[in-house]
Amino acid sequence: MKELVEIIAKSLVDNPDEVEVTEKQSGKALVLELKVAPSDMGKVIGKQGRIAKAIRSVVKAAASRDDIKVIVDIL
């Protein structure tokens, strides 16, 4: 899952070197924290959060195949 979020984020931003994804286990859920450069934050979130919602949907669909719950946090 970490690699999936990383690939999606790097394709969206101007500074792909500053994309960081960290994994944390929180109970039964896997939490993925996405950090990007401050100038790229708008590109990852999108208008009214549409891109962020799309990223979460894709990751959720991929995680359902492995039967795990994944939460994507954009920091």
N, CA, C and O atoms as a Tripos MOL2 file, in Angstrom:
@<TRIPOS>MOLECULE
protein
  300   299    75     0     0
PROTEIN
NO_CHARGES

@<TRIPOS>ATOM
      1 N           0.8130   -1.1920    0.0000 N.3       1 MET1
      2 CA          0.0000    0.0000    0.0000 C.3       1 MET1
      3 C           0.8620    1.2650    0.0000 C.2       1 MET1
      4 O           0.5400    2.2580   -0.6520 O.2       1 MET1
      5 N           1.9570    1.2000    0.7430 N.am      2 LYS2
      6 CA          2.8460    2.3560    0.8510 C.3       2 LYS2
      7 C           3.3640    2.7630   -0.5270 C.2       2 LYS2
      8 O           3.4060    3.9470   -0.8580 O.2       2 LYS2
      9 N           3.7550    1.7780   -1.3170 N.am      3 GLU3
     10 CA          4.2890    2.0520   -2.6490 C.3       3 GLU3
     11 C           3.2300    2.6550   -3.5600 C.2       3 GLU3
     12 O           3.5330    3.5300   -4.3710 O.2       3 GLU3
     13 N           2.0030    2.1970   -3.4320 N.am      4 LEU4
     14 CA          0.9040    2.7140   -4.2480 C.3       4 LEU4
     15 C           0.6760    4.1980   -3.9880 C.2       4 LEU4
     16 O           0.5590    4.9870   -4.9260 O.2       4 LEU4
     17 N           0.6130    4.5770   -2.7150 N.am      5 VAL5
     18 CA          0.4210    5.9820   -2.3610 C.3       5 VAL5
     19 C           1.6010    6.8140   -2.8390 C.2       5 VAL5
     20 O           1.4270    7.9280   -3.3340 O.2       5 VAL5
     21 N           2.7970    6.2720   -2.6870 N.am      6 GLU6
     22 CA          4.0110    6.9820   -3.1070 C.3       6 GLU6
     23 C           4.0180    7.2340   -4.6120 C.2       6 GLU6
     24 O           4.3540    8.3360   -5.0440 O.2       6 GLU6
     25 N           3.6610    6.2550   -5.4050 N.am      7 ILE7
     26 CA          3.6400    6.4020   -6.8650 C.3       7 ILE7
     27 C           2.5960    7.4370   -7.2880 C.2       7 ILE7
     28 O           2.8650    8.2780   -8.1450 O.2       7 ILE7
     29 N           1.4170    7.3740   -6.6920 N.am      8 ILE8
     30 CA          0.3570    8.3250   -7.0380 C.3       8 ILE8
     31 C           0.7810    9.7420   -6.6840 C.2       8 ILE8
     32 O           0.6280   10.6570   -7.4930 O.2       8 ILE8
     33 N           1.3130    9.9300   -5.4800 N.am      9 ALA9
     34 CA          1.7010   11.2670   -5.0310 C.3       9 ALA9
     35 C           2.8360   11.8310   -5.8690 C.2       9 ALA9
     36 O           2.8140   13.0090   -6.2280 O.2       9 ALA9
     37 N           3.8270   11.0070   -6.1860 N.am     10 LYS10
     38 CA          4.9610   11.4920   -6.9780 C.3      10 LYS10
     39 C           4.5440   11.9130   -8.3750 C.2      10 LYS10
     40 O           5.1580   12.8030   -8.9630 O.2      10 LYS10
     41 N           3.5140   11.2880   -8.9100 N.am     11 SER11
     42 CA          3.0540   11.6570  -10.2480 C.3      11 SER11
     43 C           2.2650   12.9670  -10.2450 C.2      11 SER11
     44 O           2.0900   13.5850  -11.2960 O.2      11 SER11
     45 N           1.7900   13.3920   -9.0800 N.am     12 LEU12
     46 CA          0.9820   14.6090   -8.9840 C.3      12 LEU12
     47 C           1.7860   15.8700   -8.7000 C.2      12 LEU12
     48 O           1.3950   16.9560   -9.1290 O.2      12 LEU12
     49 N           2.8990   15.7460   -7.9870 N.am     13 VAL13
     50 CA          3.6010   16.9150   -7.4530 C.3      13 VAL13
     51 C           4.7360   17.3940   -8.3650 C.2      13 VAL13
     52 O           5.1700   16.6830   -9.2710 O.2      13 VAL13
     53 N           5.2070   18.6350   -8.0950 N.am     14 ASP14
     54 CA          6.3480   19.1950   -8.8130 C.3      14 ASP14
     55 C           7.6760   18.7520   -8.2090 C.2      14 ASP14
     56 O           8.6880   18.6950   -8.9090 O.2      14 ASP14
     57 N           7.6800   18.4380   -6.9120 N.am     15 ASN15
     58 CA          8.8970   18.0140   -6.2080 C.3      15 ASN15
     59 C           8.7560   16.5680   -5.7280 C.2      15 ASN15
     60 O           8.5050   16.3370   -4.5450 O.2      15 ASN15
     61 N           8.9130   15.5920   -6.6260 N.am     16 PRO16
     62 CA          8.7060   14.1960   -6.2140 C.3      16 PRO16
     63 C           9.7360   13.7010   -5.1940 C.2      16 PRO16
     64 O           9.4950   12.7070   -4.5100 O.2      16 PRO16
     65 N          10.8870   14.3890   -5.0850 N.am     17 ASP17
     66 CA         11.9000   13.9690   -4.1160 C.3      17 ASP17
     67 C          11.4640   14.2270   -2.6810 C.2      17 ASP17
     68 O          11.9910   13.6040   -1.7590 O.2      17 ASP17
     69 N          10.5170   15.1270   -2.4740 N.am     18 GLU18
     70 CA         10.0790   15.4850   -1.1310 C.3      18 GLU18
     71 C           8.8570   14.7000   -0.6620 C.2      18 GLU18
     72 O           8.3130   14.9840    0.4050 O.2      18 GLU18
     73 N           8.4270   13.7290   -1.4390 N.am     19 VAL19
     74 CA          7.2700   12.9010   -1.0530 C.3      19 VAL19
     75 C           7.7450   11.8300   -0.0720 C.2      19 VAL19
     76 O           8.6850   11.0860   -0.3530 O.2      19 VAL19
     77 N           7.0800   11.7670    1.0810 N.am     20 GLU20
     78 CA          7.3850   10.7520    2.0910 C.3      20 GLU20
     79 C           6.1030   10.0580    2.5140 C.2      20 GLU20
     80 O           5.0900   10.7010    2.7870 O.2      20 GLU20
     81 N           6.1620    8.7490    2.5610 N.am     21 VAL21
     82 CA          5.0140    7.9750    3.0400 C.3      21 VAL21
     83 C           5.5060    7.0860    4.1750 C.2      21 VAL21
     84 O           6.4550    6.3210    4.0040 O.2      21 VAL21
     85 N           4.8610    7.1870    5.3310 N.am     22 THR22
     86 CA          5.2310    6.3500    6.4680 C.3      22 THR22
     87 C           4.0420    5.4910    6.8650 C.2      22 THR22
     88 O           2.8900    5.9130    6.7670 O.2      22 THR22
     89 N           4.3400    4.2850    7.3130 N.am     23 GLU23
     90 CA          3.3100    3.3340    7.7420 C.3      23 GLU23
     91 C           3.2950    3.2360    9.2580 C.2      23 GLU23
     92 O           4.3400    3.1790    9.9050 O.2      23 GLU23
     93 N           2.0890    3.2170    9.8110 N.am     24 LYS24
     94 CA          1.9170    3.0050   11.2470 C.3      24 LYS24
     95 C           0.7600    2.0500   11.4420 C.2      24 LYS24
     96 O          -0.2420    2.1110   10.7290 O.2      24 LYS24
     97 N           0.9070    1.1700   12.4130 N.am     25 GLN25
     98 CA         -0.1710    0.2470   12.7370 C.3      25 GLN25
     99 C          -0.9880    0.8560   13.8630 C.2      25 GLN25
    100 O          -0.4410    1.2000   14.9110 O.2      25 GLN25
    101 N          -2.2830    0.9930   13.6610 N.am     26 SER26
    102 CA         -3.1640    1.5680   14.6720 C.3      26 SER26
    103 C          -4.3160    0.6020   14.9090 C.2      26 SER26
    104 O          -5.3320    0.6470   14.2160 O.2      26 SER26
    105 N          -4.1490   -0.2620   15.8850 N.am     27 GLY27
    106 CA         -5.1750   -1.2620   16.1510 C.3      27 GLY27
    107 C          -5.2710   -2.2360   14.9900 C.2      27 GLY27
    108 O          -4.2910   -2.8950   14.6410 O.2      27 GLY27
    109 N          -6.4520   -2.3270   14.3930 N.am     28 LYS28
    110 CA         -6.6440   -3.2140   13.2470 C.3      28 LYS28
    111 C          -6.3930   -2.5230   11.9170 C.2      28 LYS28
    112 O          -6.4240   -3.1620   10.8650 O.2      28 LYS28
    113 N          -6.1450   -1.2180   11.9610 N.am     29 ALA29
    114 CA         -5.9900   -0.4460   10.7270 C.3      29 ALA29
    115 C          -4.5220   -0.1040   10.4670 C.2      29 ALA29
    116 O          -3.7200    0.0200   11.3930 O.2      29 ALA29
    117 N          -4.2020    0.0410    9.2120 N.am     30 LEU30
    118 CA         -2.8840    0.4920    8.7830 C.3      30 LEU30
    119 C          -3.0200    1.9630    8.3940 C.2      30 LEU30
    120 O          -3.8330    2.3080    7.5370 O.2      30 LEU30
    121 N          -2.2290    2.8250    9.0210 N.am     31 VAL31
    122 CA         -2.3010    4.2580    8.7530 C.3      31 VAL31
    123 C          -1.1050    4.6460    7.8840 C.2      31 VAL31
    124 O           0.0460    4.4020    8.2490 O.2      31 VAL31
    125 N          -1.3910    5.2520    6.7290 N.am     32 LEU32
    126 CA         -0.3510    5.7520    5.8380 C.3      32 LEU32
    127 C          -0.3400    7.2640    5.9220 C.2      32 LEU32
    128 O          -1.3440    7.9110    5.6280 O.2      32 LEU32
    129 N           0.7900    7.8320    6.3230 N.am     33 GLU33
    130 CA          0.9210    9.2780    6.4290 C.3      33 GLU33
    131 C           1.7000    9.7910    5.2320 C.2      33 GLU33
    132 O           2.8300    9.3680    4.9880 O.2      33 GLU33
    133 N           1.0960   10.6980    4.4910 N.am     34 LEU34
    134 CA          1.6990   11.2600    3.2820 C.3      34 LEU34
    135 C           2.1650   12.6740    3.5610 C.2      34 LEU34
    136 O           1.3830   13.5270    3.9800 O.2      34 LEU34
    137 N           3.4520   12.9180    3.3230 N.am     35 LYS35
    138 CA          4.0180   14.2590    3.4910 C.3      35 LYS35
    139 C           4.5600   14.7110    2.1430 C.2      35 LYS35
    140 O           5.2800   13.9710    1.4720 O.2      35 LYS35
    141 N           4.2060   15.9380    1.7510 N.am     36 VAL36
    142 CA          4.7090   16.5260    0.5100 C.3      36 VAL36
    143 C           5.2240   17.9270    0.8240 C.2      36 VAL36
    144 O           5.0270   18.4410    1.9250 O.2      36 VAL36
    145 N           5.8790   18.5300   -0.1460 N.am     37 ALA37
    146 CA          6.3650   19.8980    0.0230 C.3      37 ALA37
    147 C           5.1680   20.8330    0.1990 C.2      37 ALA37
    148 O           4.1100   20.5990   -0.3860 O.2      37 ALA37
    149 N           5.3270   21.8930    1.0020 N.am     38 PRO38
    150 CA          4.2030   22.8250    1.2090 C.3      38 PRO38
    151 C           3.6450   23.4050   -0.0930 C.2      38 PRO38
    152 O           2.4450   23.6610   -0.1940 O.2      38 PRO38
    153 N           4.5000   23.6100   -1.0740 N.am     39 SER39
    154 CA          4.0280   24.1640   -2.3450 C.3      39 SER39
    155 C           3.1970   23.1610   -3.1490 C.2      39 SER39
    156 O           2.4350   23.5560   -4.0310 O.2      39 SER39
    157 N           3.3400   21.8690   -2.8510 N.am     40 ASP40
    158 CA          2.6020   20.8220   -3.5730 C.3      40 ASP40
    159 C           1.3480   20.3600   -2.8420 C.2      40 ASP40
    160 O           0.6210   19.5030   -3.3440 O.2      40 ASP40
    161 N           1.0880   20.9130   -1.6750 N.am     41 MET41
    162 CA         -0.0390   20.4610   -0.8690 C.3      41 MET41
    163 C          -1.3680   20.6040   -1.6160 C.2      41 MET41
    164 O          -2.2160   19.7140   -1.5430 O.2      41 MET41
    165 N          -1.5540   21.6990   -2.3200 N.am     42 GLY42
    166 CA         -2.7920   21.9190   -3.0670 C.3      42 GLY42
    167 C          -2.9970   20.9190   -4.1810 C.2      42 GLY42
    168 O          -4.1300   20.5480   -4.4870 O.2      42 GLY42
    169 N          -1.9070   20.4770   -4.7910 N.am     43 LYS43
    170 CA         -2.0080   19.5020   -5.8770 C.3      43 LYS43
    171 C          -2.4310   18.1400   -5.3680 C.2      43 LYS43
    172 O          -3.1260   17.4010   -6.0660 O.2      43 LYS43
    173 N          -2.0200   17.8030   -4.1610 N.am     44 VAL44
    174 CA         -2.3610   16.4920   -3.5960 C.3      44 VAL44
    175 C          -3.7870   16.4970   -3.0420 C.2      44 VAL44
    176 O          -4.4890   15.4880   -3.1150 O.2      44 VAL44
    177 N          -4.2100   17.6330   -2.4900 N.am     45 ILE45
    178 CA         -5.5610   17.7140   -1.9240 C.3      45 ILE45
    179 C          -6.6000   17.9740   -3.0130 C.2      45 ILE45
    180 O          -7.6540   17.3370   -3.0210 O.2      45 ILE45
    181 N          -6.3220   18.8940   -3.9230 N.am     46 GLY46
    182 CA         -7.2440   19.1960   -5.0080 C.3      46 GLY46
    183 C          -8.3790   20.1020   -4.5620 C.2      46 GLY46
    184 O          -8.5510   20.3680   -3.3730 O.2      46 GLY46
    185 N          -9.1440   20.5670   -5.5280 N.am     47 LYS47
    186 CA        -10.2860   21.4300   -5.2260 C.3      47 LYS47
    187 C         -11.3230   20.6490   -4.4330 C.2      47 LYS47
    188 O         -11.7670   19.5750   -4.8410 O.2      47 LYS47
    189 N         -11.6940   21.2110   -3.3000 N.am     48 GLN48
    190 CA        -12.6780   20.6070   -2.3980 C.3      48 GLN48
    191 C         -12.2930   19.1840   -1.9790 C.2      48 GLN48
    192 O         -13.1600   18.3770   -1.6450 O.2      48 GLN48
    193 N         -10.9880   18.8800   -1.9990 N.am     49 GLY49
    194 CA        -10.5080   17.5830   -1.5430 C.3      49 GLY49
    195 C         -10.7680   16.4300   -2.4880 C.2      49 GLY49
    196 O         -10.7290   15.2700   -2.0780 O.2      49 GLY49
    197 N         -11.0330   16.7320   -3.7430 N.am     50 ARG50
    198 CA        -11.3900   15.6600   -4.6920 C.3      50 ARG50
    199 C         -10.2450   14.7010   -4.9540 C.2      50 ARG50
    200 O         -10.4580   13.4900   -5.0160 O.2      50 ARG50
    201 N          -9.0260   15.2220   -5.1100 N.am     51 ILE51
    202 CA         -7.8910   14.3360   -5.4030 C.3      51 ILE51
    203 C          -7.5610   13.4900   -4.1790 C.2      51 ILE51
    204 O          -7.2700   12.3010   -4.3060 O.2      51 ILE51
    205 N          -7.6030   14.1000   -2.9860 N.am     52 ALA52
    206 CA         -7.3600   13.3440   -1.7560 C.3      52 ALA52
    207 C          -8.3850   12.2200   -1.6030 C.2      52 ALA52
    208 O          -8.0420   11.1040   -1.2130 O.2      52 ALA52
    209 N          -9.6230   12.5210   -1.9080 N.am     53 LYS53
    210 CA        -10.6790   11.5080   -1.8250 C.3      53 LYS53
    211 C         -10.4460   10.3890   -2.8400 C.2      53 LYS53
    212 O         -10.6900    9.2190   -2.5470 O.2      53 LYS53
    213 N          -9.9770   10.7520   -4.0290 N.am     54 ALA54
    214 CA         -9.6980    9.7500   -5.0590 C.3      54 ALA54
    215 C          -8.5350    8.8440   -4.6480 C.2      54 ALA54
    216 O          -8.5760    7.6330   -4.8650 O.2      54 ALA54
    217 N          -7.4970    9.4420   -4.0520 N.am     55 ILE55
    218 CA         -6.3620    8.6440   -3.5730 C.3      55 ILE55
    219 C          -6.8360    7.6540   -2.5180 C.2      55 ILE55
    220 O          -6.4670    6.4800   -2.5440 O.2      55 ILE55
    221 N          -7.6520    8.1360   -1.5940 N.am     56 ARG56
    222 CA         -8.1690    7.2580   -0.5340 C.3      56 ARG56
    223 C          -9.0380    6.1390   -1.1060 C.2      56 ARG56
    224 O          -9.0030    5.0110   -0.6140 O.2      56 ARG56
    225 N          -9.8110    6.4450   -2.1370 N.am     57 SER57
    226 CA        -10.6700    5.4280   -2.7560 C.3      57 SER57
    227 C          -9.8520    4.3360   -3.4300 C.2      57 SER57
    228 O         -10.1700    3.1530   -3.3080 O.2      57 SER57
    229 N          -8.8020    4.7300   -4.1390 N.am     58 VAL58
    230 CA         -7.9570    3.7500   -4.8250 C.3      58 VAL58
    231 C          -7.2560    2.8540   -3.8120 C.2      58 VAL58
    232 O          -7.1930    1.6380   -3.9920 O.2      58 VAL58
    233 N          -6.7330    3.4490   -2.7540 N.am     59 VAL59
    234 CA         -6.0360    2.6670   -1.7290 C.3      59 VAL59
    235 C          -7.0070    1.7450   -1.0040 C.2      59 VAL59
    236 O          -6.6690    0.6020   -0.6940 O.2      59 VAL59
    237 N          -8.2040    2.2360   -0.7340 N.am     60 LYS60
    238 CA         -9.2120    1.4100   -0.0630 C.3      60 LYS60
    239 C          -9.5950    0.2080   -0.9240 C.2      60 LYS60
    240 O          -9.7800   -0.8960   -0.4120 O.2      60 LYS60
    241 N          -9.7120    0.4290   -2.2340 N.am     61 ALA61
    242 CA        -10.0500   -0.6660   -3.1410 C.3      61 ALA61
    243 C          -8.9310   -1.7000   -3.1810 C.2      61 ALA61
    244 O          -9.1940   -2.9030   -3.1880 O.2      61 ALA61
    245 N          -7.6800   -1.2340   -3.2070 N.am     62 ALA62
    246 CA         -6.5520   -2.1600   -3.2170 C.3      62 ALA62
    247 C          -6.4430   -2.9090   -1.8890 C.2      62 ALA62
    248 O          -6.0760   -4.0830   -1.8700 O.2      62 ALA62
    249 N          -6.7550   -2.2460   -0.7950 N.am     63 ALA63
    250 CA         -6.6650   -2.8710    0.5260 C.3      63 ALA63
    251 C          -7.7770   -3.8900    0.7460 C.2      63 ALA63
    252 O          -7.5820   -4.8700    1.4650 O.2      63 ALA63
    253 N          -8.9280   -3.6740    0.1400 N.am     64 SER64
    254 CA        -10.0340   -4.6140    0.3280 C.3      64 SER64
    255 C          -9.6990   -5.9780   -0.2660 C.2      64 SER64
    256 O         -10.2310   -7.0010    0.1650 O.2      64 SER64
    257 N          -8.8240   -5.9820   -1.2470 N.am     65 ARG65
    258 CA         -8.3910   -7.2390   -1.8470 C.3      65 ARG65
    259 C          -7.5970   -8.0710   -0.8300 C.2      65 ARG65
    260 O          -7.6850   -9.2980   -0.8060 O.2      65 ARG65
    261 N          -6.8130   -7.3650    0.0170 N.am     66 ASP66
    262 CA         -6.0210   -8.0350    1.0470 C.3      66 ASP66
    263 C          -6.7640   -8.1260    2.3760 C.2      66 ASP66
    264 O          -6.2300   -8.6490    3.3540 O.2      66 ASP66
    265 N          -7.9870   -7.6220    2.4120 N.am     67 ASP67
    266 CA         -8.8580   -7.6740    3.5900 C.3      67 ASP67
    267 C          -8.2630   -6.9450    4.7940 C.2      67 ASP67
    268 O          -8.2970   -7.4490    5.9170 O.2      67 ASP67
    269 N          -7.7110   -5.7390    4.5410 N.am     68 ILE68
    270 CA         -7.2060   -4.8940    5.6220 C.3      68 ILE68
    271 C          -7.8060   -3.5020    5.4930 C.2      68 ILE68
    272 O          -8.2280   -3.0970    4.4090 O.2      68 ILE68
    273 N          -7.8420   -2.7720    6.6030 N.am     69 LYS69
    274 CA         -8.3570   -1.4090    6.5840 C.3      69 LYS69
    275 C          -7.1690   -0.4550    6.5260 C.2      69 LYS69
    276 O          -6.2430   -0.5520    7.3310 O.2      69 LYS69
    277 N          -7.2050    0.4570    5.5760 N.am     70 VAL70
    278 CA         -6.1200    1.4190    5.3980 C.3      70 VAL70
    279 C          -6.6770    2.8350    5.4960 C.2      70 VAL70
    280 O          -7.7000    3.1570    4.8920 O.2      70 VAL70
    281 N          -5.9870    3.6750    6.2670 N.am     71 ILE71
    282 CA         -6.3510    5.0790    6.4110 C.3      71 ILE71
    283 C          -5.2110    5.8990    5.8410 C.2      71 ILE71
    284 O          -4.0530    5.6810    6.1990 O.2      71 ILE71
    285 N          -5.5250    6.8530    4.9470 N.am     72 VAL72
    286 CA         -4.5100    7.7210    4.3520 C.3      72 VAL72
    287 C          -4.6570    9.1020    4.9680 C.2      72 VAL72
    288 O          -5.6950    9.7480    4.8260 O.2      72 VAL72
    289 N          -3.5990    9.5550    5.6630 N.am     73 ASP73
    290 CA         -3.5690   10.8810    6.2500 C.3      73 ASP73
    291 C          -2.6020   11.7480    5.4590 C.2      73 ASP73
    292 O          -1.4700   11.3380    5.2010 O.2      73 ASP73
    293 N          -3.0330   12.9290    5.0760 N.am     74 ILE74
    294 CA         -2.1660   13.8750    4.3750 C.3      74 ILE74
    295 C          -1.7350   14.9170    5.3890 C.2      74 ILE74
    296 O          -2.5640   15.6460    5.9340 O.2      74 ILE74
    297 N          -0.4330   14.9850    5.6400 N.am     75 LEU75
    298 CA          0.0950   15.8790    6.6650 C.3      75 LEU75
    299 C           0.6430   17.1480    6.0460 C.2      75 LEU75
    300 O           1.1310   18.0230    6.7610 O.2      75 LEU75
@<TRIPOS>BOND
     1     1     2 1
     2     2     3 1
     3     3     4 2
     4     3     5 am
     5     5     6 1
     6     6     7 1
     7     7     8 2
     8     7     9 am
     9     9    10 1
    10    10    11 1
    11    11    12 2
    12    11    13 am
    13    13    14 1
    14    14    15 1
    15    15    16 2
    16    15    17 am
    17    17    18 1
    18    18    19 1
    19    19    20 2
    20    19    21 am
    21    21    22 1
    22    22    23 1
    23    23    24 2
    24    23    25 am
    25    25    26 1
    26    26    27 1
    27    27    28 2
    28    27    29 am
    29    29    30 1
    30    30    31 1
    31    31    32 2
    32    31    33 am
    33    33    34 1
    34    34    35 1
    35    35    36 2
    36    35    37 am
    37    37    38 1
    38    38    39 1
    39    39    40 2
    40    39    41 am
    41    41    42 1
    42    42    43 1
    43    43    44 2
    44    43    45 am
    45    45    46 1
    46    46    47 1
    47    47    48 2
    48    47    49 am
    49    49    50 1
    50    50    51 1
    51    51    52 2
    52    51    53 am
    53    53    54 1
    54    54    55 1
    55    55    56 2
    56    55    57 am
    57    57    58 1
    58    58    59 1
    59    59    60 2
    60    59    61 am
    61    61    62 1
    62    62    63 1
    63    63    64 2
    64    63    65 am
    65    65    66 1
    66    66    67 1
    67    67    68 2
    68    67    69 am
    69    69    70 1
    70    70    71 1
    71    71    72 2
    72    71    73 am
    73    73    74 1
    74    74    75 1
    75    75    76 2
    76    75    77 am
    77    77    78 1
    78    78    79 1
    79    79    80 2
    80    79    81 am
    81    81    82 1
    82    82    83 1
    83    83    84 2
    84    83    85 am
    85    85    86 1
    86    86    87 1
    87    87    88 2
    88    87    89 am
    89    89    90 1
    90    90    91 1
    91    91    92 2
    92    91    93 am
    93    93    94 1
    94    94    95 1
    95    95    96 2
    96    95    97 am
    97    97    98 1
    98    98    99 1
    99    99   100 2
   100    99   101 am
   101   101   102 1
   102   102   103 1
   103   103   104 2
   104   103   105 am
   105   105   106 1
   106   106   107 1
   107   107   108 2
   108   107   109 am
   109   109   110 1
   110   110   111 1
   111   111   112 2
   112   111   113 am
   113   113   114 1
   114   114   115 1
   115   115   116 2
   116   115   117 am
   117   117   118 1
   118   118   119 1
   119   119   120 2
   120   119   121 am
   121   121   122 1
   122   122   123 1
   123   123   124 2
   124   123   125 am
   125   125   126 1
   126   126   127 1
   127   127   128 2
   128   127   129 am
   129   129   130 1
   130   130   131 1
   131   131   132 2
   132   131   133 am
   133   133   134 1
   134   134   135 1
   135   135   136 2
   136   135   137 am
   137   137   138 1
   138   138   139 1
   139   139   140 2
   140   139   141 am
   141   141   142 1
   142   142   143 1
   143   143   144 2
   144   143   145 am
   145   145   146 1
   146   146   147 1
   147   147   148 2
   148   147   149 am
   149   149   150 1
   150   150   151 1
   151   151   152 2
   152   151   153 am
   153   153   154 1
   154   154   155 1
   155   155   156 2
   156   155   157 am
   157   157   158 1
   158   158   159 1
   159   159   160 2
   160   159   161 am
   161   161   162 1
   162   162   163 1
   163   163   164 2
   164   163   165 am
   165   165   166 1
   166   166   167 1
   167   167   168 2
   168   167   169 am
   169   169   170 1
   170   170   171 1
   171   171   172 2
   172   171   173 am
   173   173   174 1
   174   174   175 1
   175   175   176 2
   176   175   177 am
   177   177   178 1
   178   178   179 1
   179   179   180 2
   180   179   181 am
   181   181   182 1
   182   182   183 1
   183   183   184 2
   184   183   185 am
   185   185   186 1
   186   186   187 1
   187   187   188 2
   188   187   189 am
   189   189   190 1
   190   190   191 1
   191   191   192 2
   192   191   193 am
   193   193   194 1
   194   194   195 1
   195   195   196 2
   196   195   197 am
   197   197   198 1
   198   198   199 1
   199   199   200 2
   200   199   201 am
   201   201   202 1
   202   202   203 1
   203   203   204 2
   204   203   205 am
   205   205   206 1
   206   206   207 1
   207   207   208 2
   208   207   209 am
   209   209   210 1
   210   210   211 1
   211   211   212 2
   212   211   213 am
   213   213   214 1
   214   214   215 1
   215   215   216 2
   216   215   217 am
   217   217   218 1
   218   218   219 1
   219   219   220 2
   220   219   221 am
   221   221   222 1
   222   222   223 1
   223   223   224 2
   224   223   225 am
   225   225   226 1
   226   226   227 1
   227   227   228 2
   228   227   229 am
   229   229   230 1
   230   230   231 1
   231   231   232 2
   232   231   233 am
   233   233   234 1
   234   234   235 1
   235   235   236 2
   236   235   237 am
   237   237   238 1
   238   238   239 1
   239   239   240 2
   240   239   241 am
   241   241   242 1
   242   242   243 1
   243   243   244 2
   244   243   245 am
   245   245   246 1
   246   246   247 1
   247   247   248 2
   248   247   249 am
   249   249   250 1
   250   250   251 1
   251   251   252 2
   252   251   253 am
   253   253   254 1
   254   254   255 1
   255   255   256 2
   256   255   257 am
   257   257   258 1
   258   258   259 1
   259   259   260 2
   260   259   261 am
   261   261   262 1
   262   262   263 1
   263   263   264 2
   264   263   265 am
   265   265   266 1
   266   266   267 1
   267   267   268 2
   268   267   269 am
   269   269   270 1
   270   270   271 1
   271   271   272 2
   272   271   273 am
   273   273   274 1
   274   274   275 1
   275   275   276 2
   276   275   277 am
   277   277   278 1
   278   278   279 1
   279   279   280 2
   280   279   281 am
   281   281   282 1
   282   282   283 1
   283   283   284 2
   284   283   285 am
   285   285   286 1
   286   286   287 1
   287   287   288 2
   288   287   289 am
   289   289   290 1
   290   290   291 1
   291   291   292 2
   292   291   293 am
   293   293   294 1
   294   294   295 1
   295   295   296 2
   296   295   297 am
   297   297   298 1
   298   298   299 1
   299   299   300 2
@<TRIPOS>SUBSTRUCTURE
     1 MET1         2 RESIDUE 1 A MET
     2 LYS2         6 RESIDUE 1 A LYS
     3 GLU3        10 RESIDUE 1 A GLU
     4 LEU4        14 RESIDUE 1 A LEU
     5 VAL5        18 RESIDUE 1 A VAL
     6 GLU6        22 RESIDUE 1 A GLU
     7 ILE7        26 RESIDUE 1 A ILE
     8 ILE8        30 RESIDUE 1 A ILE
     9 ALA9        34 RESIDUE 1 A ALA
    10 LYS10       38 RESIDUE 1 A LYS
    11 SER11       42 RESIDUE 1 A SER
    12 LEU12       46 RESIDUE 1 A LEU
    13 VAL13       50 RESIDUE 1 A VAL
    14 ASP14       54 RESIDUE 1 A ASP
    15 ASN15       58 RESIDUE 1 A ASN
    16 PRO16       62 RESIDUE 1 A PRO
    17 ASP17       66 RESIDUE 1 A ASP
    18 GLU18       70 RESIDUE 1 A GLU
    19 VAL19       74 RESIDUE 1 A VAL
    20 GLU20       78 RESIDUE 1 A GLU
    21 VAL21       82 RESIDUE 1 A VAL
    22 THR22       86 RESIDUE 1 A THR
    23 GLU23       90 RESIDUE 1 A GLU
    24 LYS24       94 RESIDUE 1 A LYS
    25 GLN25       98 RESIDUE 1 A GLN
    26 SER26      102 RESIDUE 1 A SER
    27 GLY27      106 RESIDUE 1 A GLY
    28 LYS28      110 RESIDUE 1 A LYS
    29 ALA29      114 RESIDUE 1 A ALA
    30 LEU30      118 RESIDUE 1 A LEU
    31 VAL31      122 RESIDUE 1 A VAL
    32 LEU32      126 RESIDUE 1 A LEU
    33 GLU33      130 RESIDUE 1 A GLU
    34 LEU34      134 RESIDUE 1 A LEU
    35 LYS35      138 RESIDUE 1 A LYS
    36 VAL36      142 RESIDUE 1 A VAL
    37 ALA37      146 RESIDUE 1 A ALA
    38 PRO38      150 RESIDUE 1 A PRO
    39 SER39      154 RESIDUE 1 A SER
    40 ASP40      158 RESIDUE 1 A ASP
    41 MET41      162 RESIDUE 1 A MET
    42 GLY42      166 RESIDUE 1 A GLY
    43 LYS43      170 RESIDUE 1 A LYS
    44 VAL44      174 RESIDUE 1 A VAL
    45 ILE45      178 RESIDUE 1 A ILE
    46 GLY46      182 RESIDUE 1 A GLY
    47 LYS47      186 RESIDUE 1 A LYS
    48 GLN48      190 RESIDUE 1 A GLN
    49 GLY49      194 RESIDUE 1 A GLY
    50 ARG50      198 RESIDUE 1 A ARG
    51 ILE51      202 RESIDUE 1 A ILE
    52 ALA52      206 RESIDUE 1 A ALA
    53 LYS53      210 RESIDUE 1 A LYS
    54 ALA54      214 RESIDUE 1 A ALA
    55 ILE55      218 RESIDUE 1 A ILE
    56 ARG56      222 RESIDUE 1 A ARG
    57 SER57      226 RESIDUE 1 A SER
    58 VAL58      230 RESIDUE 1 A VAL
    59 VAL59      234 RESIDUE 1 A VAL
    60 LYS60      238 RESIDUE 1 A LYS
    61 ALA61      242 RESIDUE 1 A ALA
    62 ALA62      246 RESIDUE 1 A ALA
    63 ALA63      250 RESIDUE 1 A ALA
    64 SER64      254 RESIDUE 1 A SER
    65 ARG65      258 RESIDUE 1 A ARG
    66 ASP66      262 RESIDUE 1 A ASP
    67 ASP67      266 RESIDUE 1 A ASP
    68 ILE68      270 RESIDUE 1 A ILE
    69 LYS69      274 RESIDUE 1 A LYS
    70 VAL70      278 RESIDUE 1 A VAL
    71 ILE71      282 RESIDUE 1 A ILE
    72 VAL72      286 RESIDUE 1 A VAL
    73 ASP73      290 RESIDUE 1 A ASP
    74 ILE74      294 RESIDUE 1 A ILE
    75 LEU75      298 RESIDUE 1 A LEU
